Amino acid sequence: MSRVWDVPVLESTRIKDVQTAAETACRHAGFDAHATAVAALVATELATNLVKHAAAGRIVIGLVGAARVGADAAPGVQISSLDHGPGIGDVPIALQDGYTTAVSSLGAGLGACLRLADEFSLHSRPGQGTVAVARIGPPRPPGAPRERSDAPGGGARAGGINVPLAYAEHSGDAFAWTRSGPRVTLMLADGLGHGAGAAEASTAAVEALRRHADLPPAEILRRLNDALRPTRGAAVSVGQVDEDTGRLSFAGVGNVGARLRAGGRWRHLPTHPGIVGAHFPASVPVHQAPWRTDSLLVVHSDGLPGRWTPPEDPEVLACEPPVLAAVVLRNAGSTASPLRDDTSVAVLAPGRGA
């Protein structure tokens, strides 16, 4: 099920909680001692930065797939740091290995996070805050290279973030991406309600997607409807890109949202009323659009406020998908106005140099 470790970091005593959460996530992923130590170090450094530089923030840890769609099937541990702090004035300097201004820092700094993690990227804006996302992959054979999503010439990239309501153990949301030949599919499921029952439904959707990734979106939803009948059901959206034809097909059932950016403009993609696994519609409309080198698909659960504003900042739009997703989620809520439901955001983007 969608196990998420969402740790508010308001003071230094929570740094140990972040480290423990990272180690626990690694056990769930089946990591060895070395990969676990790397994840714990990265998580601890990010939490320390929150305390020393942002005054407060949150660390969200979850299990995710590879950032480059189809790169590997083994789950990785994603560590996301979100804050509304003062931001970083000079990101290139802050990313230098060993650079730190915090007296009690480990001395590793963001540069070590960049060096140690399989994937590490961040966005920071003075006066608005910082989002940093690290992905620690499963142990690799000695000498095996890392599969980085920012390498040129690769296929589609995907990523997201999932946070439970009120720091619960399970989130009723889940997302996943998969490839079948030229077809790249991004799915997001929002199980009805909260807690373990909702997580069971969304997890069933993820497992069914992996069995039916070769099908078009409407047919995937029908297969998911069969798979989710023993559960309480879910709202589900499916976006699929055919990289050979350069076309996006999208279909959704239930209260989940989607936005497509192409040609410099955002467009809302509607979903059809119903519940996958309970009240499935007789027909599911499929929306199609060109998929360009500048396209972005953002899907989200209804935990995100209905009137959230899609980003227009070119630097944000150029971020890796998990960072873009985390920026969208962070900007939709705050300490004074927290999100009121399980909330997930996932992004599909073309490959670098596509």
C-alpha positions, 0 to 999 in steps of 0.5 A: 500500500502507499506508505508515506513518511511525512515528517514536519521539521519545526525544530532540531529534535525532528532531524532524528525522526527524519533519519529513522523514517529514511531507514524504515523506508529503505527496509521496505524497499529491501535496501542493503546497509550501504544504500540505507546509510546513503539515504539516511545521510541525505535525509538528515542533511536535508532536514538539517538545512530546513532547521538552519536555513528555512526555520521550518519545513517538511520532509516527505519520504516514499517509494517511487519508480525510476525517473526515466520511464522504463529504466528499471522496475525496482522501487527507489526511496524518494526524499523530498524537502519542502519549505517556504523559507528565504530561499537560496541566493546562489544555487550553484555555490550551494551545490558545491560538495562540502559547502555549508553555512550551518555550524551543526551541519554534517559538513556534507551539504547539498553537494554531497546529496547531489553526489550520493543520490541517484537523482538529485535536483532542486528549485529555489527562489529567494523569498519563496522557499526551496524544494529539493528531491533526492532519489536513492535507487536500489543497490547496483552491481559494482561499477554499474553506472547510474541511470540519470533522468537528466542525461540527454537523448533519453525517453520520457521522464516522470515523477511526483509526490504523495502526502497523506492527510494529517501525517497519517501512515498511509495515503489513499493516493498512488501514482505510477508510470510505465512503458510498453514499446513507444507507449508511456503511461502515467496513472494517478489513483485516489482511493475513496476516503482515507487510510488503509482502505483507500490505500488498498484501492489505489495500490490495486490500481498501480498493480493492474496498470503494470499488467495492462500497460500495452492497452490504450487509456480507456481500456486500461480504465476498464481493466482497472475497474475489474481489478478494483471491484473487491476494494472501495474503488477509486478515482483514476486518471490515465495519460498515455504518450505514443513517442512514435506518433507524438500524440497524447491520449488522456482519460479519467473517471472520478474527481481527479484533475489534469492539466496539459501544457503545450505551446506555452499554454495550460489546458484543463483535461476533463474527467468523466463522473464515476468510480473505478471499481464501483460505478463505472460509466458505460463509455469513457471519453478520450481526449487527444492532443499533440505531444511536443518537446515543450509539453508537460502533463500534470495529474493530481488528486482532489486534495489539491485545491480546485483553483490551484494556479499552474506555474509559469516560471520558466525555471520551474517548468524546466525542473525535473518532474518530481521537483515540479510536482513538489513545487505545485503541491507546496504552493497550493498549501501552507502552515496557515492553510494546510491541505485537507485531504490525501494529496498527490501530484505527478508529472510526465515530461519529454526526455531531455533532447527529445 
